[in-house]
């Protein structure tokens, strides 16, 4: 980092992304994007909390009051998959199916897990018990922490 021990920066700029499939050769989509970069050593989760604070403050200052923020922690999700019986070599495949829950109903995701990702229905049903959890962070976290099997998993048992 060229002598810089800690850095926090944000950047808002116009960016261009190529249309896929391209409607016209060379045609680009134009939009604004905000990037946050944090590098260095900080107390655990503090930079993440700062980013969430900036996000909420920014949306509210724009007059956007009806919004949801969805959090995902890959290590906890990996631990959930392991506890549910997903083999380590299948975790990324199953994760790609679960990522579709925002756009597809559980039945479609479960079918993909069982038919395309070669997981048993029992494994898929166990995964559902975890991924269906929604709501405010503290109650969801309390539910996860109350599961002894999950907390015994090294990946999932994060002190947050």
N, C-alpha and C positions, 0 to 999 in steps of 0.2 A: 504494500500500500504506500510505498515511497515515503516512509517516515510518519505517516498518519496512523495513529493507533485506533481511533474511533471516528466514524463519520456517519451522519444521518443527512439525507438529502431527499428532496422531492423535485419532480420535474413535470410540468404540464406543457404539452406541445401537440401540434397537429401532426398526425401520422397518416400513412397511406398503407392500405392492405389490398393486395390484388384480389379481385373477385374470383371466386372459385365456384362453378366453372366460369371462366372469363366470358362476359357477355360480348365484349368487343376486345380485340387484341390490344393489350396494353392498358385497358381500363382499370383504374384503381378506385377503391373506396377511401374516402377521406373522413377522418373523425379526430376528436381530441382524446388523448389518453394521459392518465396521471400515473407516474411511476414513483414508488418509494424505494429507496435503497438505504439499507442499514448494514454497516460492516464494522467489525471490531468485537470487543468483549463487553457484554452488558449482563446484568442480572437476568436470569431465566425468565422468559415471557414478557419482560418489560417492553422491548421494542414492538412485539406483537400488540400489546395493549395500547401503546402509543399510536400505532397505525389505525387500530379500531377507533380510538378517540378522534383522530383526524378525520377518518371516514364519516363518523356520525356527525361531527361538528360541521363538516363540509356539506353533507346532505341537508342538515337542518338549516344552515345559513342560505342554502339555495331554495328554501321553502318546501323541501321534500320531507314530509313528516311520516308518510305511510311507506315504510320499507322494512325488509327483513335482511338480516345478515346471517349467512350460513357459514358455520365453521367446520373445518375438516382437519383432522390430525392424522397423517398417514401412519405414524407408528401405532397409535391407538387402534386404527382400523386394521392394520396388519395383525395386531394382537387379537382382535375380535375374530378375524378369519382363522387364526391358528387355534383359538379356543373352540371354534365351531367345527374344526376338523378339516380345514383346507390345507392341503400339502403346501410346503414352502414354495415349491416350483409353480404352483397354481395361483398364488396370492395375487399377482399382477393381473392375471386373466380374470379372476373373480372381481377384482377391484374395478376393472374396466366395465364390467356388467353393472355393478352397484352404482357407478358414477352416472348411469343412465336414469336413475330414479327421479331426477328432476323433470325428466321429459317423458318417461314411460311408467305405466302402472307396475306394481309389484309383480303381478302375474306374468307380464312380458319379461321382466328382469329375471324372475325365477326360472322361467322356461329357458332363457338363454344360458343361465348358470347350469341347469341340468342337462340340456340337449347339446349346447355348443361347448360349454366349458367342462363337461364331464364331472359334475358334482352330484352327489346324491340329493334326493329331495329332503332327507333329514338334515343335511348340512345347510341347504338353502333355507329351510325353515328356521334353523338356529340363527343364521345370519339375520333373517327378517326380524327376530325378536330384538336385535340390537339396532339395526338401521332404521326401524320404524320410529325410534325415539325422536321426539321433536319438542320444541318449546324453549323455555328460558334455560340458559346455560347451567345455572346452579342445580336445579332439580334433575336435569339430565345427567350431569356429572355425578350427583349423589346416587342416582340409579346405577350408573356404571360402577361406581366405587363400592356399592353394596354387593356386587357380584364377586364372590370369593374366587371363583375359577378365573374370571377375567383379571382380577387383581394379582393372582398368582402368576400371570403371564408377564414376563420381563418387558416385552415391547409395550403392552397396554398399561402397565402400572407406572404411570408417570406422575410425579408429584407436581401438580399444577394448581 
